[in-house]
Amino acid sequence: MDKNNFSRDQYARSLKRLEDIFRDISHSADEVSKWRCPYKNVQDRCTAKFGCRNQDRNVPIDELYVCIGSDDIDYRPAWQV
Ligand code: SF4
């Protein structure tokens, strides 16, 4: 195997590895989005740019609303779009 083929093989393996990593990330995101609203950040604040009945708006003006939705029930019917 010459140097160029080796590099091509390494490149192909790297691409395959990246593809596997992103596939795993995508699968995990799909699974989590089935029970956790994708607009809820890690601090349980709402990042949505639309109304939702689960938004606690009793926060200082420069803060994101608090999400009071339960992760045990479907969040989508609360959206007001
Ligand atoms: S308030 Fe509604 S839109 Fe915002 S994170 Fe919670 S469930 Fe999602």
Backbone and ligand atoms as CSV (ligand in chain L), in Angstrom:
chain,resi,resn,atom,element,x,y,z
A,1,MET,N,N,0.841,-1.170,0.000
A,1,MET,CA,C,0.000,0.000,0.000
A,1,MET,C,C,0.898,1.248,0.000
A,2,ASP,N,N,0.680,2.143,-0.979
A,2,ASP,CA,C,1.493,3.353,-0.991
A,2,ASP,C,C,0.890,4.413,-0.056
A,3,LYS,N,N,1.654,5.465,0.106
A,3,LYS,CA,C,1.283,6.496,1.068
A,3,LYS,C,C,-0.077,7.136,0.745
A,4,ASN,N,N,-0.375,7.385,-0.556
A,4,ASN,CA,C,-1.647,8.010,-0.926
A,4,ASN,C,C,-2.838,7.125,-0.613
A,5,ASN,N,N,-2.703,5.806,-0.891
A,5,ASN,CA,C,-3.800,4.894,-0.569
A,5,ASN,C,C,-4.033,4.832,0.932
A,6,PHE,N,N,-2.956,4.819,1.680
A,6,PHE,CA,C,-3.090,4.783,3.130
A,6,PHE,C,C,-3.856,6.017,3.610
A,7,SER,N,N,-3.500,7.180,3.099
A,7,SER,CA,C,-4.188,8.411,3.478
A,7,SER,C,C,-5.657,8.367,3.080
A,8,ARG,N,N,-5.928,7.825,1.897
A,8,ARG,CA,C,-7.316,7.715,1.442
A,8,ARG,C,C,-8.095,6.772,2.356
A,9,ASP,N,N,-7.448,5.668,2.737
A,9,ASP,CA,C,-8.109,4.737,3.656
A,9,ASP,C,C,-8.363,5.395,5.012
A,10,GLN,N,N,-7.355,6.102,5.495
A,10,GLN,CA,C,-7.543,6.800,6.770
A,10,GLN,C,C,-8.677,7.808,6.673
A,11,TYR,N,N,-8.715,8.532,5.593
A,11,TYR,CA,C,-9.768,9.528,5.371
A,11,TYR,C,C,-11.143,8.857,5.369
A,12,ALA,N,N,-11.242,7.750,4.650
A,12,ALA,CA,C,-12.518,7.039,4.574
A,12,ALA,C,C,-12.937,6.530,5.958
A,13,ARG,N,N,-11.971,6.002,6.719
A,13,ARG,CA,C,-12.306,5.523,8.072
A,13,ARG,C,C,-12.733,6.676,8.970
A,14,SER,N,N,-12.058,7.816,8.831
A,14,SER,CA,C,-12.417,8.985,9.635
A,14,SER,C,C,-13.837,9.455,9.300
A,15,LEU,N,N,-14.151,9.500,8.010
A,15,LEU,CA,C,-15.507,9.899,7.621
A,15,LEU,C,C,-16.544,8.929,8.176
A,16,LYS,N,N,-16.240,7.644,8.103
A,16,LYS,CA,C,-17.169,6.628,8.612
A,16,LYS,C,C,-17.357,6.805,10.115
A,17,ARG,N,N,-16.271,7.049,10.823
A,17,ARG,CA,C,-16.347,7.246,12.273
A,17,ARG,C,C,-17.180,8.489,12.605
A,18,LEU,N,N,-16.945,9.580,11.875
A,18,LEU,CA,C,-17.751,10.790,12.093
A,18,LEU,C,C,-19.223,10.522,11.817
A,19,GLU,N,N,-19.493,9.800,10.739
A,19,GLU,CA,C,-20.877,9.466,10.397
A,19,GLU,C,C,-21.517,8.676,11.535
A,20,ASP,N,N,-20.779,7.712,12.096
A,20,ASP,CA,C,-21.316,6.924,13.208
A,20,ASP,C,C,-21.598,7.804,14.422
A,21,ILE,N,N,-20.668,8.727,14.716
A,21,ILE,CA,C,-20.843,9.619,15.869
A,21,ILE,C,C,-22.086,10.482,15.687
A,22,PHE,N,N,-22.220,11.097,14.502
A,22,PHE,CA,C,-23.385,11.964,14.277
A,22,PHE,C,C,-24.679,11.167,14.239
A,23,ARG,N,N,-24.629,9.944,13.765
A,23,ARG,CA,C,-25.822,9.109,13.774
A,23,ARG,C,C,-26.250,8.844,15.216
A,24,ASP,N,N,-25.289,8.548,16.097
A,24,ASP,CA,C,-25.604,8.320,17.507
A,24,ASP,C,C,-26.191,9.572,18.152
A,25,ILE,N,N,-25.590,10.734,17.859
A,25,ILE,CA,C,-26.092,11.994,18.417
A,25,ILE,C,C,-27.519,12.250,17.937
A,26,SER,N,N,-27.751,12.045,16.649
A,26,SER,CA,C,-29.077,12.265,16.082
A,26,SER,C,C,-30.097,11.316,16.712
A,27,HIS,N,N,-29.711,10.062,16.883
A,27,HIS,CA,C,-30.615,9.084,17.488
A,27,HIS,C,C,-30.945,9.485,18.923
A,28,SER,N,N,-29.912,9.914,19.693
A,28,SER,CA,C,-30.147,10.333,21.076
A,28,SER,C,C,-31.075,11.541,21.130
A,29,ALA,N,N,-30.854,12.507,20.240
A,29,ALA,CA,C,-31.705,13.705,20.203
A,29,ALA,C,C,-33.147,13.326,19.869
A,30,ASP,N,N,-33.326,12.408,18.926
A,30,ASP,CA,C,-34.682,11.955,18.579
A,30,ASP,C,C,-35.366,11.319,19.772
A,31,GLU,N,N,-34.628,10.487,20.507
A,31,GLU,CA,C,-35.212,9.803,21.666
A,31,GLU,C,C,-35.586,10.798,22.760
A,32,VAL,N,N,-34.672,11.720,23.085
A,32,VAL,CA,C,-34.931,12.696,24.156
A,32,VAL,C,C,-36.097,13.608,23.783
A,33,SER,N,N,-36.202,13.981,22.494
A,33,SER,CA,C,-37.265,14.901,22.087
A,33,SER,C,C,-38.647,14.269,22.197
A,34,LYS,N,N,-38.712,12.945,22.427
A,34,LYS,CA,C,-40.016,12.304,22.600
A,34,LYS,C,C,-40.602,12.602,23.967
A,35,TRP,N,N,-39.770,12.960,24.935
A,35,TRP,CA,C,-40.302,13.251,26.274
A,35,TRP,C,C,-39.872,14.599,26.812
A,36,ARG,N,N,-38.840,15.218,26.243
A,36,ARG,CA,C,-38.414,16.530,26.719
A,36,ARG,C,C,-38.545,17.527,25.579
A,37,CYS,N,N,-39.214,18.632,25.885
A,37,CYS,CA,C,-39.420,19.647,24.859
A,37,CYS,C,C,-38.073,20.157,24.358
A,38,PRO,N,N,-37.913,20.255,23.047
A,38,PRO,CA,C,-36.635,20.712,22.498
A,38,PRO,C,C,-36.353,22.187,22.783
A,39,TYR,N,N,-37.350,22.929,23.237
A,39,TYR,CA,C,-37.132,24.348,23.550
A,39,TYR,C,C,-36.700,24.553,25.001
A,40,LYS,N,N,-36.725,23.503,25.810
A,40,LYS,CA,C,-36.340,23.631,27.224
A,40,LYS,C,C,-34.828,23.497,27.330
A,41,ASN,N,N,-34.209,24.547,27.900
A,41,ASN,CA,C,-32.749,24.469,28.008
A,41,ASN,C,C,-32.341,23.728,29.284
A,42,VAL,N,N,-31.057,23.652,29.517
A,42,VAL,CA,C,-30.554,22.850,30.627
A,42,VAL,C,C,-30.953,23.432,31.980
A,43,GLN,N,N,-31.268,24.739,32.011
A,43,GLN,CA,C,-31.726,25.355,33.259
A,43,GLN,C,C,-33.259,25.330,33.381
A,44,ASP,N,N,-33.935,24.517,32.546
A,44,ASP,CA,C,-35.400,24.433,32.518
A,44,ASP,C,C,-36.033,25.772,32.171
A,45,ARG,N,N,-35.373,26.556,31.348
A,45,ARG,CA,C,-35.927,27.804,30.839
A,45,ARG,C,C,-36.384,27.588,29.403
A,46,CYS,N,N,-37.404,28.346,29.026
A,46,CYS,CA,C,-37.991,28.184,27.696
A,46,CYS,C,C,-37.300,29.081,26.679
A,47,THR,N,N,-36.857,28.509,25.605
A,47,THR,CA,C,-36.205,29.282,24.532
A,47,THR,C,C,-37.128,29.474,23.333
A,48,ALA,N,N,-38.385,29.032,23.449
A,48,ALA,CA,C,-39.314,29.152,22.315
A,48,ALA,C,C,-39.635,30.615,22.038
A,49,LYS,N,N,-39.843,30.921,20.769
A,49,LYS,CA,C,-40.215,32.277,20.358
A,49,LYS,C,C,-41.721,32.369,20.128
A,50,PHE,N,N,-42.464,31.501,20.784
A,50,PHE,CA,C,-43.923,31.512,20.667
A,50,PHE,C,C,-44.497,31.215,22.054
A,51,GLY,N,N,-45.794,31.438,22.193
A,51,GLY,CA,C,-46.436,31.216,23.471
A,51,GLY,C,C,-46.632,29.744,23.766
A,52,CYS,N,N,-46.626,29.433,25.054
A,52,CYS,CA,C,-46.857,28.058,25.488
A,52,CYS,C,C,-47.464,28.138,26.885
A,53,ARG,N,N,-48.469,27.295,27.132
A,53,ARG,CA,C,-49.123,27.324,28.446
A,53,ARG,C,C,-48.185,26.882,29.556
A,54,ASN,N,N,-47.089,26.300,29.235
A,54,ASN,CA,C,-46.142,25.851,30.265
A,54,ASN,C,C,-45.117,26.926,30.636
A,55,GLN,N,N,-45.259,28.110,30.083
A,55,GLN,CA,C,-44.315,29.185,30.399
A,55,GLN,C,C,-44.757,29.911,31.669
A,56,ASP,N,N,-43.897,29.942,32.675
A,56,ASP,CA,C,-44.112,30.774,33.859
A,56,ASP,C,C,-43.456,32.112,33.540
A,57,ARG,N,N,-44.290,33.115,33.297
A,57,ARG,CA,C,-43.788,34.427,32.850
A,57,ARG,C,C,-43.491,35.369,34.009
A,58,ASN,N,N,-43.565,34.874,35.219
A,58,ASN,CA,C,-43.274,35.694,36.389
A,58,ASN,C,C,-41.770,35.701,36.640
A,59,VAL,N,N,-41.050,36.296,35.700
A,59,VAL,CA,C,-39.587,36.363,35.788
A,59,VAL,C,C,-39.163,37.788,35.453
A,60,PRO,N,N,-37.973,38.208,35.863
A,60,PRO,CA,C,-37.475,39.522,35.468
A,60,PRO,C,C,-37.479,39.670,33.944
A,61,ILE,N,N,-37.624,40.896,33.470
A,61,ILE,CA,C,-37.850,41.170,32.044
A,61,ILE,C,C,-36.729,40.653,31.134
A,62,ASP,N,N,-35.520,40.544,31.631
A,62,ASP,CA,C,-34.401,40.119,30.780
A,62,ASP,C,C,-34.099,38.621,30.887
A,63,GLU,N,N,-34.984,37.881,31.558
A,63,GLU,CA,C,-34.749,36.435,31.707
A,63,GLU,C,C,-35.722,35.627,30.854
A,64,LEU,N,N,-35.307,34.437,30.483
A,64,LEU,CA,C,-36.191,33.516,29.779
A,64,LEU,C,C,-37.271,33.028,30.736
A,65,TYR,N,N,-38.453,32.750,30.195
A,65,TYR,CA,C,-39.523,32.193,31.017
A,65,TYR,C,C,-39.076,30.838,31.571
A,66,VAL,N,N,-39.629,30.516,32.732
A,66,VAL,CA,C,-39.363,29.202,33.315
A,66,VAL,C,C,-40.337,28.204,32.696
A,67,CYS,N,N,-39.859,27.059,32.309
A,67,CYS,CA,C,-40.745,26.004,31.810
A,67,CYS,C,C,-41.246,25.201,32.997
A,68,ILE,N,N,-42.582,25.187,33.163
A,68,ILE,CA,C,-43.157,24.432,34.268
A,68,ILE,C,C,-43.802,23.140,33.761
A,69,GLY,N,N,-43.518,22.810,32.507
A,69,GLY,CA,C,-44.060,21.585,31.935
A,69,GLY,C,C,-43.406,20.351,32.542
A,70,SER,N,N,-44.187,19.304,32.609
A,70,SER,CA,C,-43.675,18.036,33.098
A,70,SER,C,C,-43.046,17.261,31.947
A,71,ASP,N,N,-41.948,16.626,32.212
A,71,ASP,CA,C,-41.343,15.784,31.187
A,71,ASP,C,C,-42.062,14.445,31.074
A,72,ASP,N,N,-43.090,14.247,31.913
A,72,ASP,CA,C,-43.826,12.980,31.894
A,72,ASP,C,C,-45.020,13.013,30.946
A,73,ILE,N,N,-45.396,14.208,30.485
A,73,ILE,CA,C,-46.542,14.285,29.571
A,73,ILE,C,C,-46.117,14.982,28.287
A,74,ASP,N,N,-46.906,14.774,27.251
A,74,ASP,CA,C,-46.588,15.362,25.952
A,74,ASP,C,C,-46.677,16.887,26.048
A,75,TYR,N,N,-45.607,17.582,25.682
A,75,TYR,CA,C,-45.535,19.038,25.786
A,75,TYR,C,C,-46.197,19.742,24.602
A,76,ARG,N,N,-46.379,19.069,23.491
A,76,ARG,CA,C,-46.792,19.741,22.260
A,76,ARG,C,C,-48.182,20.379,22.299
A,77,PRO,N,N,-49.187,19.766,23.000
A,77,PRO,CA,C,-50.495,20.436,23.028
A,77,PRO,C,C,-50.470,21.777,23.754
A,78,ALA,N,N,-49.448,22.070,24.538
A,78,ALA,CA,C,-49.383,23.351,25.262
A,78,ALA,C,C,-48.900,24.488,24.379
A,79,TRP,N,N,-48.327,24.173,23.230
A,79,TRP,CA,C,-47.805,25.218,22.346
A,79,TRP,C,C,-48.952,26.049,21.788
A,80,GLN,N,N,-48.747,27.360,21.689
A,80,GLN,CA,C,-49.752,28.278,21.173
A,80,GLN,C,C,-49.219,28.913,19.893
A,81,VAL,N,N,-49.258,28.140,18.834
A,81,VAL,CA,C,-48.688,28.623,17.569
A,81,VAL,C,C,-49.774,28.814,16.517
L,1,SF4,S1,S,-42.659,26.307,28.104
L,1,SF4,FE1,FE,-43.494,25.035,26.465
L,1,SF4,S2,S,-42.304,25.480,24.632
L,1,SF4,FE2,FE,-41.187,26.259,26.416
L,1,SF4,S3,S,-39.780,24.629,26.953
L,1,SF4,FE3,FE,-41.620,24.342,28.198
L,1,SF4,S4,S,-42.933,22.957,27.033
L,1,SF4,FE4,FE,-41.346,23.736,25.649
